[in-house]
Amino acid sequence: MSGSQNPPEPFSCTVEIDFSKPIDTSNVKGKNVIVTGGAKGIGAGCVKALAEAGAYVTILDLNEEKGDALVNELKGKGFHVQFTKADVTSFSSQVAGFKKALSFSPQKSLDIIITSAGITANNIQGWLNATPTSSTDPQPPPTQTLDVNLTGTFYSAHLALHYFRQDPTASSSSKQIVFISSLAGYVPIFQFGDYVASKHGVRGFWKTLRYSNDILRGENGSGPAFRTNLIAPTFIKTDMTADNEGVVTGMGIEFGEVDDVVAGVMRVVCDESASGRAVAIAKSENVAGDRNFDVCDDWEGLDAGPQVLRKIRDGTVRGLELVGRESHRPGAGDALFAAEEK
């Protein structure tokens, strides 16, 4: 921990993640995993890594074409992967997906949930420009970004806890939720209120759960332990960002790779000592994930403010200081958050 004094009990902190430790993927062999939004991008990268580590992986996504293609690719290599079409904004759709995942593994239980489903922002200025200034009442702003990024995650986490609790066996490894948020949950983004609110919301929800290690245990203390961590990527290269990469990089903003995010996810998934921590994903230099860092998002770390500012200043995450103010480059604003889509 970063401080020399012990904080009051309600503000106790867990130990910072040690990135020098090797990642032992054998810890997830045979585990049953759900990845929401796992058909492409960051989610697909997580699916591949977990399947290759020997996990049983269920993809919950709306994109049947990409989901089926990924399943066929991985099953052809002998891995355990299935695709289930699911709309994360629908609780009943997620329930059906969770039930299919439960029946997929030999143990008929769930172990790990990764909430990777997410979409991009709507610019507040764009909504204003499209709204007449006459006496006609304005149309409501779109809420799809909030619905997918925040409500979908809210549903996934509740279902995870519900089905985790149905497995009464205590084991050496805990049940876990990995929340995929964004550095937009730490750095202000000019006029993209729905996206930033959704990522702050995911971060806030994670904070309410991160010290709930006994939430799954019964009154007699039996049942599995629980832990949760958060992943906060910078801008990441995916198929969805390709058309706008030139504009965004021209602003001085660096893109990380999907493998950088996967490295962060696998570190917290495989390391039982990682609990209640938030990992920022930065563009790697030599090896995937080699510049990822613990943001110290706790009482001692002053809710990550000093660490994030330090990493912007030392160039670990380049360009994030540009996104909190209006860009003077024509069209840059629209490209900026097309690039954030998972």
Secondary structure, DSSP 8 states (H G I E B T S, - for coil): ---SS---GGG-------TTS---GGGGTT-EEEEETTTSHHHHHHHHHHHHTT-EEEEEES-HHHHHHHHHHHHTTT-EEEEEE--TT-HHHHHHHHHHHHTTSTT----EEEE--------HHHHHHHS-SSSS-------HHHIIIIIHHHHHHHHHHHHHHT-----SS-EEEEEE--GGGTS--TT-HHHHHHHHHHHHHHHHHTT-TTTT--TTS-S--EEEEEEEE-SB--GGGGGGHHHHHHTT---B-HHHHHHHHHHHHH-TT--S-EEEE---SSSTTTT-EE---STTTGGGHHHHHHHHHTTSS-SGGGTTS---STTHHHHHHHTT--
